[in-house]
Amino acid sequence: MLSPRFRLLRSVASLTTRTFSLGPVSLQGKGLDMSEGNAHLLMSNVRNRLREIVGASTNWRDHQQALADRLSLSNQLAGSQDELPVRRMKDSYIEVHLPLGTDPTLREKYLNYHKGVRFGRILEDLDSLAVLICYSHTHNKALPRSPLSIVTALVDKIDMRKHIIHPDCDIKFTGHVTWVGKTSIEAKMHMSQYHDGAYTPVLDATFVMVARDPENKRAAFVNPLKPEGPEEEELFQQGEINKTRRIELSTASLLKVAPTAEERKIVHSLFLNTLDTKTVSFRSRVLPPNSVWMEDAKVKGLEICHPQERNIFNRIFGGFLMRKAYELGWANACAYGGCRPNLVAVDDILFQKPVEIGSLLLLSSQVCYTQGKYIQVRVHTEVLDPLTRQHNTTNVFHFTFVTDKDIPNIVPQSYGESMLYLDGKRHFNQTLESQKYTTPRVLVKTSEFFFYPKTAREVDQASATSRRQRAAAGRDPAQSIRSVPTTDPGCCRTRDETFYSTERYDITADRWEFVDPYPVNKYGHEARS
């Protein structure tokens, strides 16, 4: 679900400018807050900002000198977390724009063959933004360069809120730190896109970053985080819950412990369904109808890691690894289902080891679980040392896709494939549990009337009606919907002005469920009696 804090931050970021904008109506995909005269941090400048923070060079030939210069920053590291000043969540809040509707040249970089947006590029942007958010949290004005090396440790979750990302509409990213350990930081990000006169949510992402010393050899302390108010306290506690959940999942990994009794029954049932009834043999196996052997649902790839794909610490950029893994996983799901799949979620991406420049990166994608229209894909990446012939795992990626038709069942043969099947089933069930109810649609009081929509079409109808009324009265139609005047410049919604819709979508049952509209406070929480 969309974090409560994001509902406030999205309100402040996306609604304020539309409330006080008096200019002409923007083009279809050009956000009003991207009009001329409004200065915003662009995604193309995020990597440059990161280089400035750590003092990295843009030239590969200078990387050795840049590394030597960073070694001198080790004495600026804190000896304990108590030595560092406390930070607030708003200290790390960042808003970044991707002007696809404004910049046709940039659009070419993100455009795919199907006239949509390359999601692998979005993964790269999310990874860069997460690092910048964490550096904003640890920023020390007294130091010209940060002594910390902040890298991605885990992509905890990326939940898609809509399948269609328009290639000609501006995109906005917002995010901030929500939880901090001694050396690790959790950052939550929200992506929305300007379409039909308003920003609508596209995805929510949770990344876990770790701080290292300038040589990236040992852990380094980060600033503690102090929540302000019950809403931020809840966000922080959710971070603690996420940490506990990750520990429990690691402890219960099928690489460490045996499957549960229920899972053993599933494996045995799969085995019985593949026995040849004409023979009495454990070795005679027959593929059931409308099924595919797991061995036949693999796609592999290889990447030579060139300096062009390096990060600010002269290792291969984690976003590049995610993009390549996603594109391979998508291709596998597309070939398996025989149609174009849509991404539902990215789950539990673990960065086990950094990938050095010049490495041979082997990628292997495997369809490991299927259910109805859903395809669970696991992508395993490893580095091959051509001299020693040794393979070292660097990353494991989990992607959940959905198609517009039922797809064949995946069937394991060996015990190892059965463990992959169970692992995929676990990740799929976690995805459905977290996405059982998509984020409720929020509608603020329009300029003319209150309206509690039941469907997205009714939202559009209300928006169009309000625009026509304002245009007929000689007022700016762009301010018609989600435009709430307020005397508080830090908030565009109040407890009495924001309401959830009267229906929510159950993704597991594929239907809308009625819920009574209820007011929320400025952080997006239900009003408590």
Residue pairs with C-beta under 8 A, 6 or more apart in sequence:
1 204
1 434
1 437
1 439
2 161
2 190
2 201
2 204
2 439
2 524
3 178
3 188
3 190
3 204
3 235
3 238
4 231
4 234
4 235
4 523
4 524
4 525
5 89
5 176
5 178
5 188
5 231
5 232
5 235
5 523
5 524
6 174
6 188
6 190
6 204
6 524
7 442
7 520
7 523
7 524
8 231
8 491
8 493
8 522
8 523
8 524
9 93
9 174
9 176
9 190
10 174
10 190
10 192
10 199
10 201
11 491
11 492
11 493
11 498
11 522
12 490
12 491
12 492
13 33
13 95
13 172
13 174
14 33
14 172
14 192
14 198
14 199
15 444
15 482
15 483
15 484
15 492
15 493
16 489
16 492
17 32
17 33
17 38
18 32
18 33
18 198
18 478
18 479
18 482
18 483
19 479
19 483
19 484
19 485
19 486
19 492
21 32
21 33
21 35
21 476
21 478
21 479
22 476
23 32
23 35
25 476
25 477
25 478
26 32
26 34
26 35
26 478
27 101
28 101
28 168
28 169
28 195
28 196
29 100
29 101
29 166
29 168
29 169
29 170
29 194
29 195
30 99
30 101
30 102
30 169
30 170
30 194
31 97
31 101
31 169
31 170
31 172
31 194
31 199
32 194
32 478
33 40
33 97
33 172
34 40
34 97
34 99
34 101
34 102
34 170
34 194
40 95
40 96
40 97
41 49
41 94
41 95
41 96
41 97
42 96
42 97
42 98
42 99
43 96
43 97
43 98
43 125
43 128
43 129
43 173
44 106
46 96
46 125
46 128
46 129
46 132
47 128
47 312
49 132
50 56
50 128
50 131
50 132
50 135
50 312
51 57
51 58
51 312
53 132
53 135
53 145
53 146
54 70
54 145
54 146
54 149
54 312
54 313
55 66
55 69
55 70
55 144
55 145
56 66
56 312
56 313
56 314
57 63
57 65
57 66
60 307
60 310
63 310
63 314
66 314
67 215
67 314
70 145
70 147
70 149
70 214
70 215
71 214
71 215
73 145
73 146
73 147
73 214
74 147
74 213
74 214
74 215
76 143
76 147
77 147
77 148
77 213
77 214
77 220
77 221
78 84
78 220
78 221
79 221
80 221
81 182
81 221
81 222
81 223
81 224
83 221
84 138
84 221
84 222
84 223
84 224
85 223
86 223
86 224
86 225
86 226
87 137
87 138
87 177
87 180
87 223
87 224
87 225
87 226
88 225
88 226
88 228
89 176
89 177
89 178
89 225
89 227
89 228
89 232
89 235
90 176
91 136
91 137
92 133
92 134
92 136
92 137
92 176
92 177
92 187
93 136
93 174
93 175
93 176
94 129
94 132
94 133
94 136
94 173
94 174
94 175
94 176
95 172
95 173
95 174
96 125
96 129
96 132
96 172
96 173
96 174
97 170
97 171
97 172
97 173
98 106
98 110
98 125
98 170
98 171
98 172
98 173
99 106
99 170
100 106
100 107
100 110
100 117
100 166
100 167
100 168
100 169
100 170
100 171
101 168
101 169
101 170
101 194
102 170
107 167
107 168
109 121
110 117
110 118
110 121
110 167
111 117
111 118
111 167
112 118
112 167
114 340
115 167
116 164
116 165
116 166
116 167
117 165
117 166
117 167
118 323
119 165
119 326
119 330
119 343
120 322
120 323
120 324
120 326
120 327
121 323
122 165
122 191
122 203
123 158
123 319
123 322
123 323
123 326
123 346
124 317
124 319
124 320
124 322
124 323
125 173
125 319
126 158
126 173
126 189
126 191
126 205
126 207
126 319
127 152
127 207
127 317
127 318
127 319
127 322
128 319
129 173
129 175
129 189
130 152
130 175
130 187
130 189
130 205
130 207
130 209
131 150
131 151
131 152
131 209
133 175
133 176
133 177
133 187
133 189
134 150
134 177
134 185
134 187
134 209
134 211
134 222
135 146
135 148
135 150
136 177
137 177
137 180
137 185
137 222
137 223
137 225
138 146
138 148
138 150
138 211
138 222
138 223
139 146
140 146
147 213
147 214
147 220
148 211
148 212
148 213
148 214
148 220
148 222
149 211
149 212
149 213
149 214
149 215
149 216
149 220
149 313
150 185
150 209
150 210
150 211
150 212
151 209
151 210
151 212
151 216
151 311
151 313
151 318
151 351
151 354
152 207
152 208
152 209
152 318
152 351
153 184
153 208
153 209
153 210
153 350
153 351
154 207
154 208
154 246
154 348
154 349
154 350
154 351
155 205
155 206
155 207
155 208
155 322
155 346
155 348
155 349
156 186
156 206
156 207
156 208
156 242
156 246
156 348
157 204
157 205
157 206
157 345
157 346
157 347
157 348
157 434
158 203
158 204
158 205
158 206
158 345
158 346
158 347
159 203
159 204
159 205
159 345
159 434
159 435
160 202
160 203
160 342
160 343
160 344
160 345
161 201
161 202
161 203
161 204
161 438
161 439
162 200
162 201
162 202
163 342
163 343
165 171
165 193
165 202
166 193
166 195
169 193
169 194
169 195
170 193
170 194
171 191
171 192
171 193
171 194
171 202
172 191
172 192
172 193
172 194
172 199
173 189
173 190
173 191
174 189
174 190
174 192
175 187
175 188
175 189
175 190
175 205
176 187
176 188
177 185
177 186
177 187
177 225
178 186
178 187
178 188
178 235
178 236
178 238
178 239
179 185
179 186
179 225
179 235
179 236
179 238
179 239
179 240
179 242
179 243
180 186
180 222
180 223
180 224
180 225
180 239
181 222
181 243
182 219
182 221
182 222
183 210
183 211
183 219
183 220
183 221
183 222
184 208
184 209
184 210
184 211
184 222
185 208
185 209
185 210
185 211
185 222
186 206
186 207
186 208
186 209
186 239
186 242
187 206
187 207
187 208
187 209
188 204
188 205
188 206
188 235
189 204
189 205
189 206
189 207
190 201
190 203
190 204
190 205
191 201
191 202
191 203
191 204
191 205
192 199
192 200
192 201
192 202
193 199
193 200
193 202
196 460
196 463
197 463
197 467
197 478
197 480
197 481
198 463
198 481
198 482
201 439
204 439
205 346
206 242
210 219
211 219
211 220
211 221
211 222
212 218
212 219
212 220
213 219
213 220
216 313
216 315
216 354
225 236
227 233
227 235
227 236
229 523
231 521
231 523
231 524
231 525
234 525
249 348
250 256
251 257
254 419
254 422
254 423
258 264
259 267
259 419
259 422
263 422
263 425
266 422
266 425
267 412
267 418
267 421
267 422
270 411
270 412
270 418
270 421
273 288
273 411
274 285
274 286
274 287
274 288
274 411
274 413
275 282
275 284
275 285
275 286
276 284
276 285
276 286
278 284
285 413
287 293
287 411
288 409
288 411
290 408
290 409
291 408
291 409
291 410
291 411
292 336
292 367
292 408
292 409
292 410
292 411
293 411
293 413
294 366
294 367
294 368
294 410
294 411
294 412
294 413
294 417
294 420
294 421
295 413
295 417
297 332
297 336
297 366
297 367
297 410
298 332
298 364
298 365
298 366
298 367
299 328
299 331
299 332
299 335
299 364
299 365
300 328
300 362
300 363
300 364
300 365
301 324
301 328
301 362
301 363
301 364
301 365
302 360
302 361
302 362
302 363
303 324
303 360
303 361
303 363
304 358
304 360
304 361
305 316
305 355
305 356
305 357
305 358
305 359
305 360
305 361
306 357
306 358
307 357
309 316
309 317
309 320
310 316
310 317
310 357
311 317
311 318
314 357
315 354
315 355
315 356
315 357
316 354
316 355
316 356
316 357
316 359
316 361
318 351
321 351
321 355
321 361
321 381
321 394
321 395
322 349
322 397
324 361
324 363
325 349
325 363
325 365
325 379
325 381
325 395
325 397
326 343
326 346
326 379
326 397
326 399
328 363
328 365
328 379
329 365
329 377
329 378
329 379
329 397
329 399
329 401
330 341
330 343
330 399
330 401
331 365
332 365
332 366
332 367
332 377
333 341
333 367
333 375
333 377
333 399
333 401
333 403
334 340
334 341
336 367
336 375
336 407
336 408
337 375
337 401
337 403
337 405
337 407
338 407
339 403
339 404
339 405
340 403
341 375
341 401
341 402
341 403
342 401
342 402
342 403
343 399
343 400
343 401
344 374
344 400
344 401
344 402
344 431
344 435
345 399
345 400
345 431
345 434
345 435
346 397
346 398
346 399
346 400
347 398
347 399
347 400
347 427
347 430
347 431
348 396
348 398
348 427
349 395
349 396
349 397
349 398
350 395
350 396
351 394
351 395
352 393
352 394
352 395
352 396
353 383
353 392
353 393
353 394
354 394
355 361
355 383
355 394
356 383
359 383
359 384
360 383
360 384
360 386
361 381
361 382
361 383
361 384
361 394
362 381
362 382
362 383
362 384
362 391
363 379
363 380
363 381
364 379
364 380
364 381
365 377
365 378
365 379
365 380
366 377
366 378
366 379
366 380
366 420
367 375
367 376
367 377
367 410
368 376
368 377
368 378
368 410
368 420
368 421
368 423
368 424
369 375
369 376
369 410
369 421
369 424
369 425
369 427
369 428
370 376
370 407
370 408
370 409
370 410
371 428
372 406
372 407
373 402
373 403
373 404
373 405
373 406
373 407
374 400
374 401
374 402
374 403
374 428
375 400
375 401
375 402
375 403
375 407
376 398
376 399
376 400
376 401
376 424
376 425
376 427
376 428
377 398
377 399
377 400
377 401
378 396
378 397
378 398
378 399
378 420
378 423
378 424
378 427
379 395
379 396
379 397
379 398
379 399
380 393
380 395
380 396
380 397
381 393
381 394
381 395
381 396
381 397
382 391
382 392
382 393
382 394
383 391
383 392
383 394
384 390
384 391
385 391
385 392
398 424
398 427
400 427
400 428
400 431
410 421
412 418
412 420
412 421
432 507
432 508
435 507
436 506
436 507
436 508
437 504
437 505
437 506
437 507
438 504
438 505
438 507
440 500
440 501
440 504
440 515
441 453
441 456
441 459
441 500
441 501
442 498
442 499
442 500
442 501
442 520
442 524
443 451
443 452
443 453
443 459
443 462
443 481
443 482
443 499
443 501
444 481
444 482
444 483
444 484
444 492
444 493
444 497
444 498
444 499
445 484
445 497
446 462
446 463
446 466
446 480
446 481
446 482
446 483
447 466
447 469
447 470
447 475
447 479
447 480
447 481
447 483
448 465
448 466
448 469
448 470
448 480
449 462
449 466
450 499
451 458
451 462
452 499
452 501
452 502
452 517
453 459
453 462
453 501
453 502
454 501
454 502
454 503
454 512
454 514
455 503
455 512
459 501
462 481
463 480
463 481
466 480
466 481
467 477
467 478
467 480
467 481
468 477
469 480
470 476
470 477
470 479
470 480
471 477
484 492
484 493
484 494
484 497
486 492
486 493
486 494
491 522
493 522
494 522
495 519
495 520
495 521
495 522
495 527
496 519
498 519
498 520
498 522
498 524
499 517
499 518
499 519
499 520
500 515
500 517
500 518
500 520
501 517
502 514
502 515
502 516
502 517
503 512
503 513
503 514
503 515
504 512
504 513
504 515
505 511
505 512
505 513
506 512
506 513
518 526
518 527
519 526
519 527
520 526
520 527
521 527
